Amino acid sequence: MTESAPIYDDKAHVRGNLDLRNAEWKRPPEPEPEDGHVEIAFVEHTDGATYVAMRNSKQLEPVLVFTMAEWDAFVAGAKDGEFDEPW
């Protein structure tokens, strides 16, 4: 059996402690599909950092949390076609 790599969670202090009650969720302007839209919100944490929260508009949990560096890398990859389907 192969051992898995150790898990490093640099946002452990944020998960479950990010106040999303006043988050301003952003979504695409088109009509909502049956399975929902991806929504994002930029949320300031008490540690002074801003995090990006992401969820499905039809399933409000779980909420994924990204640092700004992670979000910037994701957006750059999307713009570069990194996530395009190969067919």
HTML snippet that shows the backbone in 3Dmol.js (N, CA, C, O; Angstrom):
<script src="https://3Dmol.org/build/3Dmol-min.js"></script>
<div id="view" style="width:600px;height:400px;position:relative"></div>
<script>
const pdb = `
ATOM      1  N   MET A   1       0.842  -1.177   0.000  1.00  0.00           N
ATOM      2  CA  MET A   1       0.000   0.000   0.000  1.00  0.00           C
ATOM      3  C   MET A   1       0.889   1.242   0.000  1.00  0.00           C
ATOM      4  O   MET A   1       1.871   1.307   0.739  1.00  0.00           O
ATOM      5  N   THR A   2       0.549   2.201  -0.810  1.00  0.00           N
ATOM      6  CA  THR A   2       1.304   3.439  -0.913  1.00  0.00           C
ATOM      7  C   THR A   2       0.816   4.438   0.121  1.00  0.00           C
ATOM      8  O   THR A   2      -0.388   4.638   0.289  1.00  0.00           O
ATOM      9  N   GLU A   3       1.745   5.054   0.802  1.00  0.00           N
ATOM     10  CA  GLU A   3       1.360   6.078   1.777  1.00  0.00           C
ATOM     11  C   GLU A   3       1.023   7.364   1.046  1.00  0.00           C
ATOM     12  O   GLU A   3       1.653   7.704   0.045  1.00  0.00           O
ATOM     13  N   SER A   4       0.044   8.063   1.541  1.00  0.00           N
ATOM     14  CA  SER A   4      -0.323   9.335   0.921  1.00  0.00           C
ATOM     15  C   SER A   4       0.579  10.437   1.470  1.00  0.00           C
ATOM     16  O   SER A   4       1.187  10.307   2.532  1.00  0.00           O
ATOM     17  N   ALA A   5       0.639  11.493   0.727  1.00  0.00           N
ATOM     18  CA  ALA A   5       1.438  12.644   1.153  1.00  0.00           C
ATOM     19  C   ALA A   5       0.789  13.283   2.367  1.00  0.00           C
ATOM     20  O   ALA A   5      -0.433  13.243   2.513  1.00  0.00           O
ATOM     21  N   PRO A   6       1.593  13.870   3.237  1.00  0.00           N
ATOM     22  CA  PRO A   6       1.001  14.537   4.401  1.00  0.00           C
ATOM     23  C   PRO A   6       0.112  15.700   3.956  1.00  0.00           C
ATOM     24  O   PRO A   6       0.385  16.367   2.958  1.00  0.00           O
ATOM     25  N   ILE A   7      -0.923  15.915   4.698  1.00  0.00           N
ATOM     26  CA  ILE A   7      -1.849  17.004   4.378  1.00  0.00           C
ATOM     27  C   ILE A   7      -1.410  18.250   5.134  1.00  0.00           C
ATOM     28  O   ILE A   7      -1.242  18.225   6.353  1.00  0.00           O
ATOM     29  N   TYR A   8      -1.227  19.335   4.397  1.00  0.00           N
ATOM     30  CA  TYR A   8      -0.879  20.620   4.990  1.00  0.00           C
ATOM     31  C   TYR A   8      -2.020  21.569   4.714  1.00  0.00           C
ATOM     32  O   TYR A   8      -2.306  21.883   3.559  1.00  0.00           O
ATOM     33  N   ASP A   9      -2.664  22.024   5.752  1.00  0.00           N
ATOM     34  CA  ASP A   9      -3.811  22.917   5.606  1.00  0.00           C
ATOM     35  C   ASP A   9      -3.435  24.281   6.155  1.00  0.00           C
ATOM     36  O   ASP A   9      -3.519  24.524   7.359  1.00  0.00           O
ATOM     37  N   ASP A  10      -3.022  25.165   5.266  1.00  0.00           N
ATOM     38  CA  ASP A  10      -2.601  26.503   5.695  1.00  0.00           C
ATOM     39  C   ASP A  10      -3.781  27.420   6.009  1.00  0.00           C
ATOM     40  O   ASP A  10      -3.587  28.573   6.394  1.00  0.00           O
ATOM     41  N   LYS A  11      -5.001  26.911   5.846  1.00  0.00           N
ATOM     42  CA  LYS A  11      -6.187  27.713   6.161  1.00  0.00           C
ATOM     43  C   LYS A  11      -7.007  27.094   7.292  1.00  0.00           C
ATOM     44  O   LYS A  11      -8.191  27.399   7.433  1.00  0.00           O
ATOM     45  N   ALA A  12      -6.390  26.231   8.097  1.00  0.00           N
ATOM     46  CA  ALA A  12      -7.117  25.578   9.189  1.00  0.00           C
ATOM     47  C   ALA A  12      -7.716  26.604  10.150  1.00  0.00           C
ATOM     48  O   ALA A  12      -8.799  26.387  10.695  1.00  0.00           O
ATOM     49  N   HIS A  13      -7.022  27.711  10.358  1.00  0.00           N
ATOM     50  CA  HIS A  13      -7.529  28.744  11.266  1.00  0.00           C
ATOM     51  C   HIS A  13      -8.696  29.530  10.667  1.00  0.00           C
ATOM     52  O   HIS A  13      -9.362  30.288  11.372  1.00  0.00           O
ATOM     53  N   VAL A  14      -8.944  29.349   9.371  1.00  0.00           N
ATOM     54  CA  VAL A  14     -10.008  30.084   8.688  1.00  0.00           C
ATOM     55  C   VAL A  14     -11.259  29.227   8.532  1.00  0.00           C
ATOM     56  O   VAL A  14     -12.375  29.712   8.717  1.00  0.00           O
ATOM     57  N   ARG A  15     -11.075  27.962   8.194  1.00  0.00           N
ATOM     58  CA  ARG A  15     -12.220  27.069   7.939  1.00  0.00           C
ATOM     59  C   ARG A  15     -13.147  27.054   9.145  1.00  0.00           C
ATOM     60  O   ARG A  15     -12.714  26.834  10.276  1.00  0.00           O
ATOM     61  N   GLY A  16     -14.405  27.285   8.892  1.00  0.00           N
ATOM     62  CA  GLY A  16     -15.393  27.290   9.961  1.00  0.00           C
ATOM     63  C   GLY A  16     -15.433  28.583  10.748  1.00  0.00           C
ATOM     64  O   GLY A  16     -16.338  28.780  11.559  1.00  0.00           O
ATOM     65  N   ASN A  17     -14.472  29.472  10.527  1.00  0.00           N
ATOM     66  CA  ASN A  17     -14.419  30.737  11.257  1.00  0.00           C
ATOM     67  C   ASN A  17     -14.591  31.949  10.352  1.00  0.00           C
ATOM     68  O   ASN A  17     -14.497  33.086  10.813  1.00  0.00           O
ATOM     69  N   LEU A  18     -14.839  31.717   9.087  1.00  0.00           N
ATOM     70  CA  LEU A  18     -15.026  32.816   8.142  1.00  0.00           C
ATOM     71  C   LEU A  18     -16.495  33.224   8.185  1.00  0.00           C
ATOM     72  O   LEU A  18     -17.379  32.415   7.907  1.00  0.00           O
ATOM     73  N   ASP A  19     -16.744  34.466   8.530  1.00  0.00           N
ATOM     74  CA  ASP A  19     -18.122  34.954   8.668  1.00  0.00           C
ATOM     75  C   ASP A  19     -18.693  35.279   7.287  1.00  0.00           C
ATOM     76  O   ASP A  19     -18.314  36.272   6.666  1.00  0.00           O
ATOM     77  N   LEU A  20     -19.599  34.437   6.821  1.00  0.00           N
ATOM     78  CA  LEU A  20     -20.185  34.594   5.493  1.00  0.00           C
ATOM     79  C   LEU A  20     -21.566  35.231   5.523  1.00  0.00           C
ATOM     80  O   LEU A  20     -22.211  35.359   4.482  1.00  0.00           O
ATOM     81  N   ARG A  21     -22.026  35.630   6.698  1.00  0.00           N
ATOM     82  CA  ARG A  21     -23.388  36.187   6.814  1.00  0.00           C
ATOM     83  C   ARG A  21     -23.602  37.418   5.953  1.00  0.00           C
ATOM     84  O   ARG A  21     -24.693  37.604   5.415  1.00  0.00           O
ATOM     85  N   ASN A  22     -22.591  38.261   5.811  1.00  0.00           N
ATOM     86  CA  ASN A  22     -22.739  39.490   5.023  1.00  0.00           C
ATOM     87  C   ASN A  22     -21.974  39.428   3.703  1.00  0.00           C
ATOM     88  O   ASN A  22     -21.728  40.453   3.067  1.00  0.00           O
ATOM     89  N   ALA A  23     -21.602  38.212   3.302  1.00  0.00           N
ATOM     90  CA  ALA A  23     -20.856  38.059   2.050  1.00  0.00           C
ATOM     91  C   ALA A  23     -21.715  38.517   0.875  1.00  0.00           C
ATOM     92  O   ALA A  23     -22.921  38.269   0.834  1.00  0.00           O
ATOM     93  N   GLU A  24     -21.079  39.182  -0.071  1.00  0.00           N
ATOM     94  CA  GLU A  24     -21.757  39.606  -1.297  1.00  0.00           C
ATOM     95  C   GLU A  24     -21.391  38.605  -2.380  1.00  0.00           C
ATOM     96  O   GLU A  24     -20.352  38.732  -3.028  1.00  0.00           O
ATOM     97  N   TRP A  25     -22.245  37.614  -2.573  1.00  0.00           N
ATOM     98  CA  TRP A  25     -21.994  36.544  -3.522  1.00  0.00           C
ATOM     99  C   TRP A  25     -22.182  37.053  -4.940  1.00  0.00           C
ATOM    100  O   TRP A  25     -23.181  37.703  -5.247  1.00  0.00           O
ATOM    101  N   LYS A  26     -21.225  36.756  -5.798  1.00  0.00           N
ATOM    102  CA  LYS A  26     -21.272  37.157  -7.213  1.00  0.00           C
ATOM    103  C   LYS A  26     -21.478  35.902  -8.052  1.00  0.00           C
ATOM    104  O   LYS A  26     -20.950  34.833  -7.748  1.00  0.00           O
ATOM    105  N   ARG A  27     -22.264  36.063  -9.120  1.00  0.00           N
ATOM    106  CA  ARG A  27     -22.528  34.947 -10.021  1.00  0.00           C
ATOM    107  C   ARG A  27     -22.692  35.464 -11.435  1.00  0.00           C
ATOM    108  O   ARG A  27     -22.859  36.666 -11.638  1.00  0.00           O
ATOM    109  N   PRO A  28     -22.645  34.564 -12.427  1.00  0.00           N
ATOM    110  CA  PRO A  28     -22.839  34.999 -13.816  1.00  0.00           C
ATOM    111  C   PRO A  28     -24.223  35.612 -14.013  1.00  0.00           C
ATOM    112  O   PRO A  28     -25.165  35.264 -13.301  1.00  0.00           O
ATOM    113  N   PRO A  29     -24.346  36.527 -14.983  1.00  0.00           N
ATOM    114  CA  PRO A  29     -25.619  37.212 -15.202  1.00  0.00           C
ATOM    115  C   PRO A  29     -26.679  36.375 -15.914  1.00  0.00           C
ATOM    116  O   PRO A  29     -27.854  36.741 -15.908  1.00  0.00           O
ATOM    117  N   GLU A  30     -26.278  35.247 -16.532  1.00  0.00           N
ATOM    118  CA  GLU A  30     -27.284  34.485 -17.270  1.00  0.00           C
ATOM    119  C   GLU A  30     -28.267  33.803 -16.325  1.00  0.00           C
ATOM    120  O   GLU A  30     -27.999  33.671 -15.131  1.00  0.00           O
ATOM    121  N   PRO A  31     -29.419  33.364 -16.870  1.00  0.00           N
ATOM    122  CA  PRO A  31     -30.405  32.670 -16.033  1.00  0.00           C
ATOM    123  C   PRO A  31     -29.777  31.444 -15.362  1.00  0.00           C
ATOM    124  O   PRO A  31     -28.905  30.784 -15.926  1.00  0.00           O
ATOM    125  N   GLU A  32     -30.236  31.167 -14.170  1.00  0.00           N
ATOM    126  CA  GLU A  32     -29.653  30.069 -13.397  1.00  0.00           C
ATOM    127  C   GLU A  32     -30.028  28.710 -13.984  1.00  0.00           C
ATOM    128  O   GLU A  32     -31.210  28.425 -14.171  1.00  0.00           O
ATOM    129  N   PRO A  33     -29.029  27.865 -14.276  1.00  0.00           N
ATOM    130  CA  PRO A  33     -29.335  26.529 -14.764  1.00  0.00           C
ATOM    131  C   PRO A  33     -29.910  25.663 -13.639  1.00  0.00           C
ATOM    132  O   PRO A  33     -29.838  26.032 -12.467  1.00  0.00           O
ATOM    133  N   GLU A  34     -30.470  24.533 -13.999  1.00  0.00           N
ATOM    134  CA  GLU A  34     -31.114  23.655 -13.038  1.00  0.00           C
ATOM    135  C   GLU A  34     -30.186  23.235 -11.905  1.00  0.00           C
ATOM    136  O   GLU A  34     -30.618  23.112 -10.759  1.00  0.00           O
ATOM    137  N   ASP A  35     -28.912  23.016 -12.225  1.00  0.00           N
ATOM    138  CA  ASP A  35     -27.979  22.558 -11.196  1.00  0.00           C
ATOM    139  C   ASP A  35     -27.235  23.708 -10.509  1.00  0.00           C
ATOM    140  O   ASP A  35     -26.336  23.459  -9.706  1.00  0.00           O
ATOM    141  N   GLY A  36     -27.586  24.935 -10.802  1.00  0.00           N
ATOM    142  CA  GLY A  36     -27.036  26.091 -10.100  1.00  0.00           C
ATOM    143  C   GLY A  36     -25.813  26.712 -10.750  1.00  0.00           C
ATOM    144  O   GLY A  36     -25.218  26.155 -11.673  1.00  0.00           O
ATOM    145  N   HIS A  37     -25.458  27.876 -10.242  1.00  0.00           N
ATOM    146  CA  HIS A  37     -24.274  28.617 -10.665  1.00  0.00           C
ATOM    147  C   HIS A  37     -23.183  28.458  -9.621  1.00  0.00           C
ATOM    148  O   HIS A  37     -23.450  28.118  -8.468  1.00  0.00           O
ATOM    149  N   VAL A  38     -21.961  28.707 -10.039  1.00  0.00           N
ATOM    150  CA  VAL A  38     -20.878  28.870  -9.080  1.00  0.00           C
ATOM    151  C   VAL A  38     -20.930  30.315  -8.607  1.00  0.00           C
ATOM    152  O   VAL A  38     -21.002  31.234  -9.423  1.00  0.00           O
ATOM    153  N   GLU A  39     -20.896  30.520  -7.302  1.00  0.00           N
ATOM    154  CA  GLU A  39     -20.888  31.865  -6.722  1.00  0.00           C
ATOM    155  C   GLU A  39     -19.573  32.054  -5.973  1.00  0.00           C
ATOM    156  O   GLU A  39     -19.048  31.117  -5.371  1.00  0.00           O
ATOM    157  N   ILE A  40     -19.049  33.281  -6.020  1.00  0.00           N
ATOM    158  CA  ILE A  40     -17.850  33.604  -5.251  1.00  0.00           C
ATOM    159  C   ILE A  40     -18.095  34.864  -4.431  1.00  0.00           C
ATOM    160  O   ILE A  40     -18.924  35.704  -4.781  1.00  0.00           O
ATOM    161  N   ALA A  41     -17.364  34.973  -3.349  1.00  0.00           N
ATOM    162  CA  ALA A  41     -17.427  36.168  -2.505  1.00  0.00           C
ATOM    163  C   ALA A  41     -16.031  36.433  -1.969  1.00  0.00           C
ATOM    164  O   ALA A  41     -15.316  35.500  -1.605  1.00  0.00           O
ATOM    165  N   PHE A  42     -15.644  37.686  -1.919  1.00  0.00           N
ATOM    166  CA  PHE A  42     -14.380  38.096  -1.317  1.00  0.00           C
ATOM    167  C   PHE A  42     -14.694  38.509   0.112  1.00  0.00           C
ATOM    168  O   PHE A  42     -15.446  39.456   0.343  1.00  0.00           O
ATOM    169  N   VAL A  43     -14.113  37.792   1.070  1.00  0.00           N
ATOM    170  CA  VAL A  43     -14.491  37.959   2.475  1.00  0.00           C
ATOM    171  C   VAL A  43     -13.255  38.251   3.306  1.00  0.00           C
ATOM    172  O   VAL A  43     -12.262  37.527   3.242  1.00  0.00           O
ATOM    173  N   GLU A  44     -13.328  39.316   4.082  1.00  0.00           N
ATOM    174  CA  GLU A  44     -12.222  39.657   4.974  1.00  0.00           C
ATOM    175  C   GLU A  44     -12.341  38.852   6.261  1.00  0.00           C
ATOM    176  O   GLU A  44     -13.426  38.720   6.826  1.00  0.00           O
ATOM    177  N   HIS A  45     -11.229  38.326   6.711  1.00  0.00           N
ATOM    178  CA  HIS A  45     -11.175  37.527   7.939  1.00  0.00           C
ATOM    179  C   HIS A  45     -10.596  38.381   9.058  1.00  0.00           C
ATOM    180  O   HIS A  45      -9.968  39.407   8.797  1.00  0.00           O
ATOM    181  N   THR A  46     -10.800  37.968  10.284  1.00  0.00           N
ATOM    182  CA  THR A  46     -10.261  38.726  11.421  1.00  0.00           C
ATOM    183  C   THR A  46      -8.743  38.724  11.444  1.00  0.00           C
ATOM    184  O   THR A  46      -8.140  39.534  12.148  1.00  0.00           O
ATOM    185  N   ASP A  47      -8.103  37.822  10.679  1.00  0.00           N
ATOM    186  CA  ASP A  47      -6.636  37.828  10.603  1.00  0.00           C
ATOM    187  C   ASP A  47      -6.118  38.920   9.662  1.00  0.00           C
ATOM    188  O   ASP A  47      -4.909  39.071   9.487  1.00  0.00           O
ATOM    189  N   GLY A  48      -7.046  39.684   9.052  1.00  0.00           N
ATOM    190  CA  GLY A  48      -6.675  40.793   8.174  1.00  0.00           C
ATOM    191  C   GLY A  48      -6.563  40.416   6.712  1.00  0.00           C
ATOM    192  O   GLY A  48      -6.469  41.293   5.854  1.00  0.00           O
ATOM    193  N   ALA A  49      -6.570  39.129   6.415  1.00  0.00           N
ATOM    194  CA  ALA A  49      -6.458  38.681   5.025  1.00  0.00           C
ATOM    195  C   ALA A  49      -7.848  38.581   4.398  1.00  0.00           C
ATOM    196  O   ALA A  49      -8.843  38.347   5.084  1.00  0.00           O
ATOM    197  N   THR A  50      -7.888  38.763   3.082  1.00  0.00           N
ATOM    198  CA  THR A  50      -9.118  38.552   2.331  1.00  0.00           C
ATOM    199  C   THR A  50      -9.039  37.180   1.687  1.00  0.00           C
ATOM    200  O   THR A  50      -8.026  36.825   1.085  1.00  0.00           O
ATOM    201  N   TYR A  51     -10.108  36.415   1.814  1.00  0.00           N
ATOM    202  CA  TYR A  51     -10.193  35.084   1.237  1.00  0.00           C
ATOM    203  C   TYR A  51     -11.302  35.063   0.204  1.00  0.00           C
ATOM    204  O   TYR A  51     -12.222  35.880   0.250  1.00  0.00           O
ATOM    205  N   VAL A  52     -11.211  34.131  -0.725  1.00  0.00           N
ATOM    206  CA  VAL A  52     -12.259  33.932  -1.713  1.00  0.00           C
ATOM    207  C   VAL A  52     -13.044  32.697  -1.304  1.00  0.00           C
ATOM    208  O   VAL A  52     -12.482  31.611  -1.160  1.00  0.00           O
ATOM    209  N   ALA A  53     -14.341  32.869  -1.119  1.00  0.00           N
ATOM    210  CA  ALA A  53     -15.234  31.761  -0.803  1.00  0.00           C
ATOM    211  C   ALA A  53     -15.983  31.388  -2.078  1.00  0.00           C
ATOM    212  O   ALA A  53     -16.401  32.263  -2.836  1.00  0.00           O
ATOM    213  N   MET A  54     -16.151  30.088  -2.313  1.00  0.00           N
ATOM    214  CA  MET A  54     -16.838  29.618  -3.514  1.00  0.00           C
ATOM    215  C   MET A  54     -17.869  28.564  -3.107  1.00  0.00           C
ATOM    216  O   MET A  54     -17.602  27.707  -2.265  1.00  0.00           O
ATOM    217  N   ARG A  55     -19.048  28.644  -3.723  1.00  0.00           N
ATOM    218  CA  ARG A  55     -20.099  27.668  -3.444  1.00  0.00           C
ATOM    219  C   ARG A  55     -20.993  27.509  -4.667  1.00  0.00           C
ATOM    220  O   ARG A  55     -20.881  28.263  -5.634  1.00  0.00           O
ATOM    221  N   ASN A  56     -21.869  26.533  -4.614  1.00  0.00           N
ATOM    222  CA  ASN A  56     -22.892  26.322  -5.630  1.00  0.00           C
ATOM    223  C   ASN A  56     -24.160  27.025  -5.154  1.00  0.00           C
ATOM    224  O   ASN A  56     -24.544  26.883  -3.993  1.00  0.00           O
ATOM    225  N   SER A  57     -24.805  27.773  -6.024  1.00  0.00           N
ATOM    226  CA  SER A  57     -25.999  28.535  -5.629  1.00  0.00           C
ATOM    227  C   SER A  57     -27.166  27.641  -5.214  1.00  0.00           C
ATOM    228  O   SER A  57     -28.060  28.103  -4.505  1.00  0.00           O
ATOM    229  N   LYS A  58     -27.183  26.388  -5.630  1.00  0.00           N
ATOM    230  CA  LYS A  58     -28.261  25.468  -5.263  1.00  0.00           C
ATOM    231  C   LYS A  58     -27.921  24.648  -4.018  1.00  0.00           C
ATOM    232  O   LYS A  58     -28.813  24.140  -3.338  1.00  0.00           O
ATOM    233  N   GLN A  59     -26.617  24.523  -3.725  1.00  0.00           N
ATOM    234  CA  GLN A  59     -26.162  23.790  -2.539  1.00  0.00           C
ATOM    235  C   GLN A  59     -25.211  24.726  -1.798  1.00  0.00           C
ATOM    236  O   GLN A  59     -24.041  24.841  -2.163  1.00  0.00           O
ATOM    237  N   LEU A  60     -25.701  25.384  -0.777  1.00  0.00           N
ATOM    238  CA  LEU A  60     -24.936  26.444  -0.129  1.00  0.00           C
ATOM    239  C   LEU A  60     -23.765  25.930   0.700  1.00  0.00           C
ATOM    240  O   LEU A  60     -22.919  26.719   1.120  1.00  0.00           O
ATOM    241  N   GLU A  61     -23.703  24.659   0.935  1.00  0.00           N
ATOM    242  CA  GLU A  61     -22.554  24.048   1.594  1.00  0.00           C
ATOM    243  C   GLU A  61     -22.155  22.824   0.794  1.00  0.00           C
ATOM    244  O   GLU A  61     -23.027  22.167   0.226  1.00  0.00           O
ATOM    245  N   PRO A  62     -20.894  22.495   0.727  1.00  0.00           N
ATOM    246  CA  PRO A  62     -19.780  23.132   1.410  1.00  0.00           C
ATOM    247  C   PRO A  62     -19.353  24.409   0.705  1.00  0.00           C
ATOM    248  O   PRO A  62     -19.673  24.629  -0.463  1.00  0.00           O
ATOM    249  N   VAL A  63     -18.637  25.232   1.424  1.00  0.00           N
ATOM    250  CA  VAL A  63     -18.025  26.439   0.872  1.00  0.00           C
ATOM    251  C   VAL A  63     -16.526  26.177   0.795  1.00  0.00           C
ATOM    252  O   VAL A  63     -15.897  25.825   1.794  1.00  0.00           O
ATOM    253  N   LEU A  64     -15.964  26.349  -0.384  1.00  0.00           N
ATOM    254  CA  LEU A  64     -14.523  26.211  -0.559  1.00  0.00           C
ATOM    255  C   LEU A  64     -13.879  27.555  -0.264  1.00  0.00           C
ATOM    256  O   LEU A  64     -14.443  28.599  -0.589  1.00  0.00           O
ATOM    257  N   VAL A  65     -12.705  27.537   0.346  1.00  0.00           N
ATOM    258  CA  VAL A  65     -12.016  28.774   0.729  1.00  0.00           C
ATOM    259  C   VAL A  65     -10.631  28.789   0.098  1.00  0.00           C
ATOM    260  O   VAL A  65      -9.882  27.817   0.188  1.00  0.00           O
ATOM    261  N   PHE A  66     -10.301  29.914  -0.548  1.00  0.00           N
ATOM    262  CA  PHE A  66      -9.016  30.073  -1.209  1.00  0.00           C
ATOM    263  C   PHE A  66      -8.333  31.350  -0.738  1.00  0.00           C
ATOM    264  O   PHE A  66      -8.990  32.351  -0.454  1.00  0.00           O
ATOM    265  N   THR A  67      -7.020  31.302  -0.661  1.00  0.00           N
ATOM    266  CA  THR A  67      -6.262  32.532  -0.425  1.00  0.00           C
ATOM    267  C   THR A  67      -6.280  33.335  -1.726  1.00  0.00           C
ATOM    268  O   THR A  67      -6.635  32.805  -2.779  1.00  0.00           O
ATOM    269  N   MET A  68      -5.903  34.594  -1.655  1.00  0.00           N
ATOM    270  CA  MET A  68      -5.860  35.406  -2.869  1.00  0.00           C
ATOM    271  C   MET A  68      -4.821  34.854  -3.847  1.00  0.00           C
ATOM    272  O   MET A  68      -5.046  34.883  -5.057  1.00  0.00           O
ATOM    273  N   ALA A  69      -3.691  34.353  -3.348  1.00  0.00           N
ATOM    274  CA  ALA A  69      -2.666  33.775  -4.231  1.00  0.00           C
ATOM    275  C   ALA A  69      -3.216  32.542  -4.951  1.00  0.00           C
ATOM    276  O   ALA A  69      -2.974  32.360  -6.144  1.00  0.00           O
ATOM    277  N   GLU A  70      -3.952  31.701  -4.232  1.00  0.00           N
ATOM    278  CA  GLU A  70      -4.552  30.522  -4.855  1.00  0.00           C
ATOM    279  C   GLU A  70      -5.580  30.935  -5.904  1.00  0.00           C
ATOM    280  O   GLU A  70      -5.631  30.356  -6.989  1.00  0.00           O
ATOM    281  N   TRP A  71      -6.390  31.926  -5.583  1.00  0.00           N
ATOM    282  CA  TRP A  71      -7.410  32.401  -6.516  1.00  0.00           C
ATOM    283  C   TRP A  71      -6.772  32.996  -7.766  1.00  0.00           C
ATOM    284  O   TRP A  71      -7.203  32.712  -8.883  1.00  0.00           O
ATOM    285  N   ASP A  72      -5.748  33.817  -7.577  1.00  0.00           N
ATOM    286  CA  ASP A  72      -5.056  34.414  -8.727  1.00  0.00           C
ATOM    287  C   ASP A  72      -4.462  33.338  -9.632  1.00  0.00           C
ATOM    288  O   ASP A  72      -4.515  33.458 -10.856  1.00  0.00           O
ATOM    289  N   ALA A  73      -3.894  32.283  -9.032  1.00  0.00           N
ATOM    290  CA  ALA A  73      -3.330  31.181  -9.821  1.00  0.00           C
ATOM    291  C   ALA A  73      -4.423  30.441 -10.581  1.00  0.00           C
ATOM    292  O   ALA A  73      -4.229  30.065 -11.737  1.00  0.00           O
ATOM    293  N   PHE A  74      -5.565  30.230  -9.942  1.00  0.00           N
ATOM    294  CA  PHE A  74      -6.697  29.571 -10.604  1.00  0.00           C
ATOM    295  C   PHE A  74      -7.189  30.393 -11.787  1.00  0.00           C
ATOM    296  O   PHE A  74      -7.378  29.857 -12.879  1.00  0.00           O
ATOM    297  N   VAL A  75      -7.398  31.682 -11.579  1.00  0.00           N
ATOM    298  CA  VAL A  75      -7.894  32.556 -12.654  1.00  0.00           C
ATOM    299  C   VAL A  75      -6.895  32.601 -13.807  1.00  0.00           C
ATOM    300  O   VAL A  75      -7.292  32.538 -14.971  1.00  0.00           O
ATOM    301  N   ALA A  76      -5.616  32.708 -13.501  1.00  0.00           N
ATOM    302  CA  ALA A  76      -4.594  32.728 -14.551  1.00  0.00           C
ATOM    303  C   ALA A  76      -4.618  31.417 -15.342  1.00  0.00           C
ATOM    304  O   ALA A  76      -4.511  31.431 -16.568  1.00  0.00           O
ATOM    305  N   GLY A  77      -4.758  30.288 -14.647  1.00  0.00           N
ATOM    306  CA  GLY A  77      -4.827  28.998 -15.331  1.00  0.00           C
ATOM    307  C   GLY A  77      -6.056  28.890 -16.216  1.00  0.00           C
ATOM    308  O   GLY A  77      -5.981  28.359 -17.324  1.00  0.00           O
ATOM    309  N   ALA A  78      -7.190  29.390 -15.733  1.00  0.00           N
ATOM    310  CA  ALA A  78      -8.418  29.356 -16.531  1.00  0.00           C
ATOM    311  C   ALA A  78      -8.270  30.209 -17.784  1.00  0.00           C
ATOM    312  O   ALA A  78      -8.674  29.797 -18.871  1.00  0.00           O
ATOM    313  N   LYS A  79      -7.699  31.382 -17.636  1.00  0.00           N
ATOM    314  CA  LYS A  79      -7.496  32.266 -18.792  1.00  0.00           C
ATOM    315  C   LYS A  79      -6.530  31.655 -19.800  1.00  0.00           C
ATOM    316  O   LYS A  79      -6.643  31.898 -21.002  1.00  0.00           O
ATOM    317  N   ASP A  80      -5.577  30.859 -19.307  1.00  0.00           N
ATOM    318  CA  ASP A  80      -4.564  30.238 -20.158  1.00  0.00           C
ATOM    319  C   ASP A  80      -5.056  28.937 -20.789  1.00  0.00           C
ATOM    320  O   ASP A  80      -4.339  28.325 -21.580  1.00  0.00           O
ATOM    321  N   GLY A  81      -6.281  28.505 -20.445  1.00  0.00           N
ATOM    322  CA  GLY A  81      -6.827  27.287 -21.016  1.00  0.00           C
ATOM    323  C   GLY A  81      -6.418  26.014 -20.288  1.00  0.00           C
ATOM    324  O   GLY A  81      -6.637  24.910 -20.787  1.00  0.00           O
ATOM    325  N   GLU A  82      -5.838  26.165 -19.132  1.00  0.00           N
ATOM    326  CA  GLU A  82      -5.341  25.018 -18.373  1.00  0.00           C
ATOM    327  C   GLU A  82      -6.433  24.010 -18.035  1.00  0.00           C
ATOM    328  O   GLU A  82      -6.140  22.826 -17.869  1.00  0.00           O
ATOM    329  N   PHE A  83      -7.669  24.446 -17.932  1.00  0.00           N
ATOM    330  CA  PHE A  83      -8.757  23.571 -17.518  1.00  0.00           C
ATOM    331  C   PHE A  83      -9.697  23.220 -18.675  1.00  0.00           C
ATOM    332  O   PHE A  83     -10.754  22.630 -18.456  1.00  0.00           O
ATOM    333  N   ASP A  84      -9.317  23.578 -19.899  1.00  0.00           N
ATOM    334  CA  ASP A  84     -10.154  23.265 -21.058  1.00  0.00           C
ATOM    335  C   ASP A  84     -10.239  21.751 -21.246  1.00  0.00           C
ATOM    336  O   ASP A  84      -9.276  21.027 -20.993  1.00  0.00           O
ATOM    337  N   GLU A  85     -11.388  21.293 -21.688  1.00  0.00           N
ATOM    338  CA  GLU A  85     -11.548  19.878 -21.996  1.00  0.00           C
ATOM    339  C   GLU A  85     -10.697  19.530 -23.207  1.00  0.00           C
ATOM    340  O   GLU A  85     -10.593  20.332 -24.136  1.00  0.00           O
ATOM    341  N   PRO A  86     -10.091  18.363 -23.217  1.00  0.00           N
ATOM    342  CA  PRO A  86      -9.153  18.026 -24.306  1.00  0.00           C
ATOM    343  C   PRO A  86      -9.817  17.664 -25.623  1.00  0.00           C
ATOM    344  O   PRO A  86      -9.109  17.494 -26.615  1.00  0.00           O
ATOM    345  N   TRP A  87     -11.132  17.538 -25.688  1.00  0.00           N
ATOM    346  CA  TRP A  87     -11.768  17.141 -26.933  1.00  0.00           C
ATOM    347  C   TRP A  87     -12.443  18.279 -27.632  1.00  0.00           C
ATOM    348  O   TRP A  87     -13.024  18.089 -28.701  1.00  0.00           O
TER     349      TRP A  87
END
`;
const viewer = $3Dmol.createViewer("view");
viewer.addModel(pdb, "pdb");
viewer.setStyle({}, {cartoon: {color: "spectrum"}});
viewer.zoomTo();
viewer.render();
</script>
